[in-house]
Amino acid sequence: MHNRHFFQLIAMSALWGASFPLLRIASPALGPSVVAGVRCVLAAMVLSALMYGLRERWPARRAWPSLALLSTLTVVVPFMLFNWAALVIPSGYSAVLNATVPLFGVLAAAVMGEEKLTSRRLLGCAVGFAGVALLVQLGPVAVTPRVVLAALACVAASASYGVGAILMKRATMTHSPLPASAAVHIAAAFILLVPTAVAVPAMNVTPAALVAVTVLGMVTSGFMYWISMRLMREIPASAATSAAFMIPLFGVTWGGLFLGEPVTVSMLPGCLLVLAATALVTGFNPFRGAPPEP
């Protein structure tokens, strides 16, 4: 794995780390379905505009069913589940549970014959969970059936991401990342059309919610999905999903910078473990000479 890939993962994690606080702003005001639907429409608009500017061609008609399945696993299901969980549990809980994506990705890759289930990758998953547990300081939340359901929703969303990552990797082998990303979000927008329309009358529009859903749609969904597909074309799916380990790290950082949440020296061991876990899963070694470019 090239060093540039590792640093691209860090940059992606930095942006995705902002998603969970933004969901806590947008979902209570607009509702989970509306946030998911608007997010997909905005992402589709951004990606379609990029396609027009770069003169990319749309995928062939026969490719759309498989891209719709990819859309369901990596967009529709995770968006709906994480959006609903944002109504119930703090963003830190969702971010921690999102860190199970690499584990599901590693297991799915092994089951589907895409990658070998190595001891190094399993160790990386274990180290990542330990680092996240040290890093994120969560306040006490009463364990209620609703909280348990929200936690299970986050785990199910992470599993969907992990399995979908394998299909995303396959899609990058037959499609250009930008047209595939645009098609995925157009398909998601159509799938979510009815739930979004039904939920519109109940939403409570606020300026903060509008800003949050705009950033979620245009940046963390549209643009970053394309970047993720471009990166996945060059590295294994399990390595690409390891970015999830670093998302809580950046969630804490953004919380400290913009919301005044505490950031202490005691968080340093957790940060180091998270970075070590990502290196184990991806095979990144800064002291080893980079292999020649393909």
Steps between C-alpha positions, in 0.01 A plus 500: 500500500641840403544772760269727303217248543546506877487877513194503275331271754584750774353787298182300431465416867540866592201592285289197587564564869279806471204298373377376837479841671329634187245218516421596859415847370310403187303185592297637795391801294439349158445134583714199402327438165516859384868530595579179310299601193627857478854380562477263203345762271775751582769236452351399165493865389865558594619180334292560187648850471849356531417244234384775265813706567734203452296363206456157654250252357217341697515126574323273252135417573583138584732618781234693693345203691837409653569866578155524663596208726826677584296813572273309738791357699730802515253789497132424565525255790786675688351847454159399633638305795762754610251785452248328726766416759596869509157568655578272793869475584790752506711536189797348681315172547417485130859582406634221723255246360589616148854385579379140458488555121856368442423180689192433286701595192781257585255217574292569187811509283608163639157340458464632144850385407631849433778509761671272748404521867847561640598517866640849441163633385314337787756646742449838336125480561552410865753781551265744328211417731727540802621836374149628436393392849788700649456798273130577528387612843127431500263628761266259676189411306220306664458160336145488368347286223512806271871555569573133436309516171694810398830326575390195301399730214853643493651151498267396217595814306869422550446142382324633190794731431748216551325261261429780255869589490569170324242581232644852477844352438356280225320799347827691473637220283227543236393864533668836521464623862322826420215361283454210742481739796246720323288200402510365856361824644239544227378148573497575873299818443235305309492222764451759775250711305183368667632492862634854454174633354295343780723656769515854353188636680643410841838670460599812693736696276774697678803684356740269685326190365512633146872573525563158653312305233663707223849412625397138547363476148750698297822418685489190720261311268554613143859615471643261758320196358671569168838542671440177692427310178812641338709388794336157514599445140862496616490328840312202656147562629603407855773763490260766374244428773771534767440875479208431737747447784615862473155659479447516880847656532399787275156519657668580832730751330217689327299496819790660687567765236144606414281389789736548794494132593797386713813372327760375747845340498336179624354456152847460345532123564167441330606710200824303466315167519253611234781598264682173573183304426455674166861424411450132586187463290639696205858371514630857513864531608654850479851359542474266204571624153187543293450242226521623143188661360289264284 
